[in-house]
Amino acid sequence: NKKGLVLWVRNQNLQCLWFFTLVEVARNSCRRMATYFTDNKKGEVNELDNLLKNPEIQRDVTRCRFVVQKVIAFMTQGIDVSKLFSGMIMASAGSDIIQKKLCYLYICNYAESNSELAVLTVNTMQKDARHANPIVRALALRSMCSLRLPSILEYMREPLSNGLRDKSAYVRKTAVLGYMKLFYVDPQMITDMGIVDRLYRMLRDNDPQVVCNCVIALNEILASEGGIVVNRPVAHHLLNMLKDFNEWSQSLILQVLARYKPEDEDEVFDILTLLDERLKHTNSGVVLSAVHLFFELTKDIPDMQDAVYERIQAPLLTLLRSGSAELTFTCLHHMQLLLTRQPNLLESDYKTFFCRYNDPLYVKYTRLDLLVDIASKSNAQAIIDEISAYASDIGVEMARRSIRALGKIAMRLEYASEHAMSKLLAFYTLETDYITSESLVVMQ
């Protein structure tokens, strides 16, 4: 017993020693963290300022890049490194692309607070805009337009104009978005330079990303006039290039094409034929944009609507079965729109709308509303049986909505009222207050 007592005391002493060691380590860590963002960093910022102005560091590409990376790290941590602006301007003149990107990122971030010094970077950016490397040319254009300083607008005219004629598509698409940024600084300048007409002409560019950026820029610049004007030549050109765009560009182009009004039914049929493949796309955004365009093109042609509704039914059901909760919610609302136009379209696919155990509540509520709308003579009994099971759901609101849904079906379909009433009467046996009270309200 004495030996056991000695071992127990020794074990307790070791545990106490371990505990106090952890406490001391935690205290030291807190002290280091408390000073990390204050005194030590101020000293390091001054040291970085000296390093950036050191000629030896400026000649060594590796060391200079390391210093610039440290400046950007401090900036992202929220430390004020604005006093290094002049040193970063000098570092931006280097030949290293990575270093140049980091310097331009810093300059764009602090340009507004150092507007007088930011003008000094214009010469470097203009020089880079004529660089042999298209990546450097595009970087210079993007950074120059991101400064958004009225004092340098005149210096941006020539580089941006040359960018639109550049042989590299990467530079051209950057120049197009540069004009969009310029529009928010000085809209009148865009009008005086005739940029809108140039962007319309660039819709004929061979590169699909340049064309997509032109559409985006024109939509922003002409937002007060309703966005880009889509006439017959523009619409047919975009439709013929549709396969060349990436998936997000396709979604954008399809939304823009919804503004186009075809001249006759033959043209509508030709456009729908071109768009048919978009309904089979793997990206849900492209499919839903194509569905929206199908609706818009046929809204004034009743003879085509039934065929169109049947065509878009399968893609929407596929998305409904395989998508996330958010995508499922979106598809369900598309289905509700379909049912307002063709009520009997989905009555044979009613099982697709049964609630799943892992559905979030907002999806379950929407599925429940759809089941009420879909109910018909051929499926009413099965739908009533399914909804009756939801009345015992653990969620009180879901149970109440299920009981109310049974009442709606009973009122809408006389031949299903007897079966629905039998289910409502059966709820009394559950002896649950909220179920019993809700059933009484519905039966009244």
N, C-alpha and C positions, 0 to 999 in steps of 0.2 A: 504493500500500500504506500509506504514511504517513497519507494522508487517511482511508482506511478504518479504520485503527487509532484515529485521533482520534475518528471517529464512534462506534466500538464502545465506547471509554472513556466518551464522553459519555452514551451510552445506558445503560451500567452505572451511572453516577453518578445518572441520573434514576431508575432502578429502585430504587437504594438509598434515595434521598431519599423516594420514594413509600412504600417499606416502613416507614421510620422514622416517617413522618407517620401512617400507619395505626396503628402501635404506640402513638404518643402519644395519638391519638384514643381508642383502646381503653382506655388507662390513665385518661384523664379520665372516660370513661363509667363505668368501674368505681368511681372515686372518688365520682361523683355517685350511683350506685346504692347504694353503701355507706352514704351519709348520708341517702338518701331516706326510709328507714323509721326513722331515729333522731332526731338532734338537730333537724333542720329541722321534722319532723312534730310533735315535742313543742311547738315554738314555735307552729306553726300551730294546734294543738289549743287552746292558751291564747288565741290570737287569735280562734278561732271561738267560744270561751266568752264573750269580751267582745262579739263581734258579736251573739250570740243575746240577750244582755241589754241591748243598745243599743236604746233606745226608737225612734230614727229607723229602724233596720233593721226593727223589729217592725211599724212602720206602712207600710213599703214592701213590698208583696206580692212583687214580683219579686226584690228583693235578699234578702228573708228566705227565699224558696224556694231561691235559689242557695246560701245558707249551709247550709240543711238538706240540700240535695243533696250538698254537700261533706262534711258529717258522715257521711252514709250511704256515700259513696265511701270514706272513711277506715275505716269499720266493716267494709266488705266486703274491704278490704285486710288486715284483721287487726289494725289499730291500736286500742289501747284508748282509747275515747272515752266511757267511763262517767262521767267527771267532768262531761260536758255534760248530764246527765240532767235537772237542774232547768230548764236553758234550753230543752231540747226539749219539756218539759211545757208551758212557756209558749207555745212555737211551735205546739203541737198545737191550741191554742184558736183559731187563725186560721180564716178562712173559705175559704181556698183548698183544694180537694179534694186536689190532688196533694201539697201540703205536708202536709196532714193524714195522708194515707196513709204518707208517708215518716216522719213523726213517730211514728205508731203502730207502724210496723215497728221503729223504734229502741227504743221503749218495751218492746215485747214481747221484744226481744232481751236487754235489760238489766234486765228486771223482777225476775228472781230475785236478782240481786246488789244491787238497790236496792229491796227489797220495801217499805220504809217510805215512800220517795218515790213508788213506783208507785201507792200508794193515792190520791195527790193527783190522778191522772188520772181517777179514777172519776167525779168530777163532770162533767168535760168529756165523757167517753164517755156518761154518762147523758143529758146534754143533746143530744149528737149522735144518740142513739137515738130522740129525738123530732123530729129534723130533717125538714124538708119533702121533702128529696131522698132517695129510697129507697136510693141508692148510699151516702150518708153514714150512713143508719140501719144498713144491713147492715155497713158498715165498722166502725162502733162496736160492734156485737154481736160480730163476728168478733174484733176486737182485745181486747175485754173478756174473752172466753172463752179467748183465747190467752195471757193473763197467767198463768192457772192458779195463783193465789195463794189459799190458804184464807181469808185475811183479807178478801177482797172478795166472797166467795160470796153473802152476804146481799144485796149491792147488785145482783147479777145476776138475782135472781128476777123482778122486775117488768119490766125490759127484755126478757128472753127470753120471758116470758109474753105480753107485748104483741106481740113479734115473730111468735109463732105465729098471732096474729089479724090481722096486718098485711094491708093490701089489696094490697101488692106481693108477687108470688110470689118475687122475688129476696130479699126480706127474710125471708119465711117459710122458704125452704130454708136460709138462713144460720142462722136461729134453731134449726132442727131439728139441724143439725150442731153448733151451740153446746151443746145439751143433751148430745150425745155426748161433747164435750170435758169438759163439767162432770161427767159420769159418772166419768171417770178421776181427777178431783180428789176428789169426794165421792159415792160410789155411794149412800150412804144418803139423801142429799138428793134424788136422783132418785126413790127409792121414796116418800119422804114427800110429794113434790109430785104424785105420781100421773102422772108424765110418760109412762110406758109406755102407759097407757090413752089419753092425749091423742094420742100418736103413732099408735096403732092407728086412732083416729078420723080422723086426718089422711091416712090412706091413701085416703080418699074425696076428697081435694083435686082441684081441676080441673087444676092444673098438673102435668105428668108429672115434672118435675125435683124438685118438692116430694115427690111420692110416692116417687120413687127414693131421695131422701135419708132419708125415713122408714124405708124398708126397710133401708138401710145402718145407720142409728142403732139400730133395733130389733135387728138382728143383733149389733151390738157390745154393747148393753146387756144382752141376753138370751143372751149367748154361753155362760154357765155352764149355761143350761137348753136348749141346742141351737139357739139363734137364734130368729128370728121364727116364730110358729106360723101355718102356711098352711092355713086351712080352706077349705071350698067357696066361701063368699062372697068371701073375699080372693083366692083363686086365679082365680075367674071375672072379678073386677074387674080384676086385673092382666093377664089374657089379653085382655080387651076393650080395654085401654089400650095394648097392646104396640106398636101401630103408631105411637103418639104419642111414645114414648121415643126418645132418640138411640141410636146403635148400641151404645155402651158400657153404657148403662142397660139396653138390651134383653138384653145378655149377662148382666148381673147378675140381672135379673128371671128369666131362664130358669134360671139356677142355683138360685135360690130356689124356683122352681116344681117343681124336681126332688124336693122334700120332700113334695109333695102326693100323696096316695093317692086316686085316683078311686073312686067308689062302685061303678061297674059298667062293663062293656065299652062300652056306648053313650056314656058320658061320656068314656071314653078315646078313642073314635073321633072325637068332636066336638073334643076338644082337639088331636088329631093333625091334624085338618083345619085348625084355626086356625093351627097351627104350620108347616104345609106351606110357606107363603110365606117363612118364615125360612130355609129351606134354600136359597133362591135369593138370599139377601142378599149384598151385595158385601163385607161385613166378615167375615173368617174367624172372629173370635171369636164372632159371632152364629151362624154356621153350626155350629161345633163345639159350642156350648152347646145348640143345637137338637137336634143328633145325640145328645148325652148325655141330653137330656130324652126323646127317642124311646126310647132304651134303657131308661130308668128306668120309663117308663109301661107298657111292654110286656114287662117281664122276667117277669111272672107270667101272661102270656097267650100260650102257645105258638102258638095259631092265627094270631095277628097278626104274629109275629116274622119269618116269611119275607118277607111283604109289606113290612115295615118295613126289613129289611136291603136289599132290592132298591131301596127308595125312597132310602135314604141313600147308596147306592153311588155314584150319579152326582155328587152334590155333593162327596163326598170325593175322587173321582178328578179333578174339576175343580180343587180346591185343590191336589192333588198335582202337577198339571201346571203350574200358574201361580204357585205360592207360592215364598217364600224357602226357604233350607236349613232354618231352624228350623221353619217351618210344614210343610215336607215331612216332617221327622222326626216331628212331631206326628201328621200324617195317616197316616204309615206305621204308627205304633203303634195308631191307631184301626183300621187295616186288619187288624193282627194280632189285635185283639180280635174283629173280625168273623169272621175265619177260624176262631177257636176255637168259634164258634157255628154257622157255616155254611161248612164247608170248601170247598165247590165254588163259592162265590159269585163269585170273581174269576178263575177259570181261563181265561175268554175274554179277559181284559184283562191278561194276563201281560206283554205288551210294555211296559206303563206302568211296570213295576217294574224294567226294565233300568237299570243304572247309567249315569250321565252322566259325561263326562270332568271336569266342573267341580264335581261333588258332593264335599263334604267327606267324610272317612273315616267319621265316625259315621253319615252317611246311606247310604253305600255298604254298610256292614256290615248295616244294617237292611234295605236292599233285598235283599241276598243272603239273609238269613234268610227274607224273605217269598217269594222265588223258590223256595226249598226247600219251603215250606209249600204254595205254589200248584201245584207240579208235579203233573200228572195224566197220564192216558193220552193226552189230546188235545194236550198241549203239552210233554211231557217232553223230546222230542228237541230242540226249539228252545231250551228252557231250558238243557239240558246243553251245547249248542253255545255259548250265550252265556256261561255260567259258565266254560267251558273257556278262553275268550278272556281272562278275568280272571286266569288263572293266570300269564300273562306280564306282569302289572301291575308297574310299577316299585316299588310298595310291597310289602315282604316279607310283612307281616301280611295284606294283602289277597290276595296269591297263596296263602298258606297256608289262609286261610279259604275260598277258592274251591275248593281241592282237597278240603278237608273237606266242603264243601257237595255236591260230586259224590258223595262216599262216602255221605252221608246219603240222597241221592236214590236211589242204587243199592240201599241197604238197605231203603228204604221202598217202592220200586216195582220189583217183580221184572222186569217187562217192559222196564224201562229200564236194568237192571243191565249188560247186554251192551254197550250204547252208552256207558255211563259208564266201564266198564272199558277200553274201547278208547281213550277219551280219556286215562285215567290212564296207560296203557302208552305213549301217544304223548309224554307229558311227559319220558320218559327221553331223547328225542332233543334236548331243550333243553340238556342238560348243565349244569344249574344245581344247585348243591348243595342249597339249601333246598327246591327244587321236587322233586328226586329223593327226598330223605329224607322229605318229607311224603307223597309218593305211595306210598312203600313202607309207611309207617305206616297209611295209609288202606286200602291193599289187604290188609294183614294182618287 
